[in-house]
Amino acid sequence: MIRTVSKIIVVSLTVSFVAGLVIGGFADIASAQDKIKVGVSLPTQREERWVKDAESLKAEAAKQGLELSFQVSDNDAAKQISQCENLIAQQVKVLIVAPHDANGAAAIVEKAREAGIKVISYDRLILNADVDLYISFDNVKVGEIQGEYITKLVPRGNYIVLAGSPTDNNARMFKEGAMKFIKPLADSGEVKIVMEQFVKDWQPAEAMKLVENSLTANGNKIDAILAPNDGTAGGAIQALAAQKLDGKVPVTGQDAELSGAQRIVEGTQTMTVFKDTRLLAVAAIEAAVKMARGENVSANSKINNGKADIPSMLLTPVGVDRGNIDKLLVESGYLKKEDVYKNVKK
């Protein structure tokens, strides 16, 4: 009798254990099926700023329990379209796109909408398309910060005015903001713009060549350089260094990259604009989750992209120079102090 009871107990426990495994297995399958799948397309990983975006997006997606499919187009518009078509074929719920070509990326939005997929235009605005949401910083404000800073520091003299890639709508917005301060001085004759040029693909080497040419054409008489980001600022400063003018000619920047921060404390770059990509990534992932669930996403602005007024979530950029770099970049944990001051002699 005792043996029979023992057998019954063993069989019962075994059945319960197997049932538990089966139920747990079904739960895991259901969990995997319920997981929201989001596609991300970034233009590049060549710049530190975009590396940080990728890291922040992946970290926030992990916190939210999202399944993230990641693609990088390496500044190739056709490749970005192809990669996004692949993401659409994977049946992602939401597509987050930072376009290399603002106009060309409209084709991505069209294909996504045909598949019933929501599209978030990330950092850069996709033009002439029915984008569901635009998440970025106030890019005109970025340019205003640069323009106001440089004109207060150098209210007269010869200016080189560089802008970002001609395919990037943000580049035009940055320039628009900066020229609010530079153009009045140019119109009055206080400032002479000796070069005004877009920089292909934001390439530092292109910026260096442009500044080299301008220095040669003007006998090295350059008083200020509006560089749209830290990468182009680095190229401009290389050209200045060849003429022993680095640290003598004010140069703006943007993105608060480590290299830019290092140049600021070393004295060769004058300022940068801090756009905390950690906040941008959080906003994008949170919006993607709400969209996938059919929930409303709050926006604080609307921006016309040539086709419609796109609901927009715009974050606030901040100017950084030698006076506040420790507070804004180091104390916030964005950069490490030992890295920023690595090349500064004690």
MONORPE-V750926 format. One record per residue. RES is the residue in one small letter. PHI is phi in whole degrees, -180 to 180 (999 if undefined). Layout:
BEGIN
res=RES phi=PHI
res=RES phi=PHI
END
This chain:
BEGIN
res=m phi=999
res=i phi=-62
res=r phi=-63
res=t phi=-64
res=v phi=-61
res=s phi=-61
res=k phi=-63
res=i phi=-62
res=i phi=-64
res=v phi=-62
res=v phi=-62
res=s phi=-61
res=l phi=-65
res=t phi=-64
res=v phi=-60
res=s phi=-61
res=f phi=-63
res=v phi=-63
res=a phi=-60
res=g phi=-62
res=l phi=-63
res=v phi=-64
res=i phi=-63
res=g phi=-61
res=g phi=-63
res=f phi=-62
res=a phi=-64
res=d phi=-64
res=i phi=-65
res=a phi=-62
res=s phi=-62
res=a phi=-64
res=q phi=-69
res=d phi=-77
res=k phi=-63
res=i phi=-76
res=k phi=-103
res=v phi=-124
res=g phi=-98
res=v phi=-128
res=s phi=-125
res=l phi=-109
res=p phi=-78
res=t phi=-163
res=q phi=-129
res=r phi=-79
res=e phi=-105
res=e phi=-55
res=r phi=-58
res=w phi=-76
res=v phi=-65
res=k phi=-64
res=d phi=-58
res=a phi=-60
res=e phi=-61
res=s phi=-68
res=l phi=-63
res=k phi=-66
res=a phi=-65
res=e phi=-70
res=a phi=-63
res=a phi=-64
res=k phi=-63
res=q phi=-85
res=g phi=74
res=l phi=-87
res=e phi=-99
res=l phi=-108
res=s phi=-107
res=f phi=-112
res=q phi=-138
res=v phi=-128
res=s phi=-90
res=d phi=55
res=n phi=56
res=d phi=-123
res=a phi=-63
res=a phi=-65
res=k phi=-65
res=q phi=-65
res=i phi=-62
res=s phi=-61
res=q phi=-64
res=c phi=-70
res=e phi=-61
res=n phi=-66
res=l phi=-65
res=i phi=-64
res=a phi=-64
res=q phi=-78
res=q phi=63
res=v phi=-65
res=k phi=-80
res=v phi=-138
res=l phi=-119
res=i phi=-102
res=v phi=-126
res=a phi=-103
res=p phi=-72
res=h phi=-78
res=d phi=-114
res=a phi=-59
res=n phi=-80
res=g phi=-61
res=a phi=-71
res=a phi=-59
res=a phi=-63
res=i phi=-65
res=v phi=-62
res=e phi=-60
res=k phi=-67
res=a phi=-66
res=r phi=-65
res=e phi=-61
res=a phi=-92
res=g phi=75
res=i phi=-104
res=k phi=-75
res=v phi=-125
res=i phi=-105
res=s phi=-84
res=y phi=-102
res=d phi=67
res=r phi=-108
res=l phi=-82
res=i phi=-80
res=l phi=-94
res=n phi=53
res=a phi=-151
res=d phi=-84
res=v phi=-69
res=d phi=-77
res=l phi=-157
res=y phi=-116
res=i phi=-120
res=s phi=-163
res=f phi=-96
res=d phi=-72
res=n phi=-75
res=v phi=-66
res=k phi=-63
res=v phi=-55
res=g phi=-64
res=e phi=-64
res=i phi=-61
res=q phi=-64
res=g phi=-64
res=e phi=-65
res=y phi=-62
res=i phi=-71
res=t phi=-74
res=k phi=-70
res=l phi=-75
res=v phi=-131
res=p phi=-77
res=r phi=-153
res=g phi=130
res=n phi=-88
res=y phi=-112
res=i phi=-102
res=v phi=-112
res=l phi=-102
res=a phi=-126
res=g phi=-76
res=s phi=-62
res=p phi=-66
res=t phi=-89
res=d phi=-105
res=n phi=-61
res=n phi=-59
res=a phi=-59
res=r phi=-69
res=m phi=-69
res=f phi=-59
res=k phi=-65
res=e phi=-56
res=g phi=-65
res=a phi=-66
res=m phi=-71
res=k phi=-60
res=f phi=-101
res=i phi=-80
res=k phi=-60
res=p phi=-58
res=l phi=-71
res=a phi=-69
res=d phi=-65
res=s phi=-84
res=g phi=90
res=e phi=-69
res=v phi=-117
res=k phi=-115
res=i phi=-84
res=v phi=-86
res=m phi=-151
res=e phi=-138
res=q phi=-151
res=f phi=-78
res=v phi=-113
res=k phi=-54
res=d phi=54
res=w phi=62
res=q phi=-75
res=p phi=-56
res=a phi=-63
res=e phi=-68
res=a phi=-62
res=m phi=-61
res=k phi=-63
res=l phi=-63
res=v phi=-69
res=e phi=-57
res=n phi=-63
res=s phi=-70
res=l phi=-61
res=t phi=-64
res=a phi=-67
res=n phi=-114
res=g phi=57
res=n phi=67
res=k phi=-89
res=i phi=-120
res=d phi=-105
res=a phi=-160
res=i phi=-130
res=l phi=-88
res=a phi=-103
res=p phi=-74
res=n phi=-150
res=d phi=-69
res=g phi=-64
res=t phi=-69
res=a phi=-62
res=g phi=-61
res=g phi=-64
res=a phi=-62
res=i phi=-69
res=q phi=-62
res=a phi=-65
res=l phi=-66
res=a phi=-61
res=a phi=-64
res=q phi=-106
res=k phi=58
res=l phi=-112
res=d phi=-67
res=g phi=90
res=k phi=-102
res=v phi=-111
res=p phi=-62
res=v phi=-134
res=t phi=-86
res=g phi=-162
res=q phi=-167
res=d phi=105
res=a phi=52
res=e phi=-70
res=l phi=-57
res=s phi=-62
res=g phi=-68
res=a phi=-62
res=q phi=-63
res=r phi=-67
res=i phi=-65
res=v phi=-72
res=e phi=-81
res=g phi=97
res=t phi=-98
res=q phi=-114
res=t phi=-84
res=m phi=-159
res=t phi=-143
res=v phi=-117
res=f phi=-89
res=k phi=-121
res=d phi=-70
res=t phi=-66
res=r phi=-63
res=l phi=-69
res=l phi=-63
res=a phi=-65
res=v phi=-60
res=a phi=-61
res=a phi=-68
res=i phi=-69
res=e phi=-62
res=a phi=-66
res=a phi=-62
res=v phi=-62
res=k phi=-63
res=m phi=-62
res=a phi=-63
res=r phi=-89
res=g phi=79
res=e phi=-91
res=n phi=-75
res=v phi=-112
res=s phi=-76
res=a phi=-129
res=n phi=-110
res=s phi=-163
res=k phi=-137
res=i phi=-128
res=n phi=-79
res=n phi=-107
res=g phi=99
res=k phi=-122
res=a phi=-157
res=d phi=-84
res=i phi=-87
res=p phi=-56
res=s phi=-132
res=m phi=-114
res=l phi=-109
res=l phi=-95
res=t phi=-99
res=p phi=-84
res=v phi=-136
res=g phi=-75
res=v phi=-130
res=d phi=-139
res=r phi=-60
res=g phi=-75
res=n phi=-127
res=i phi=-62
res=d phi=-65
res=k phi=-66
res=l phi=-82
res=l phi=-101
res=v phi=-87
res=e phi=-66
res=s phi=-78
res=g phi=85
res=y phi=-70
res=l phi=-132
res=k phi=-91
res=k phi=-60
res=e phi=-65
res=d phi=-77
res=v phi=-61
res=y phi=-97
res=k phi=-53
res=n phi=-99
res=v phi=-89
res=k phi=-74
res=k phi=-83
END
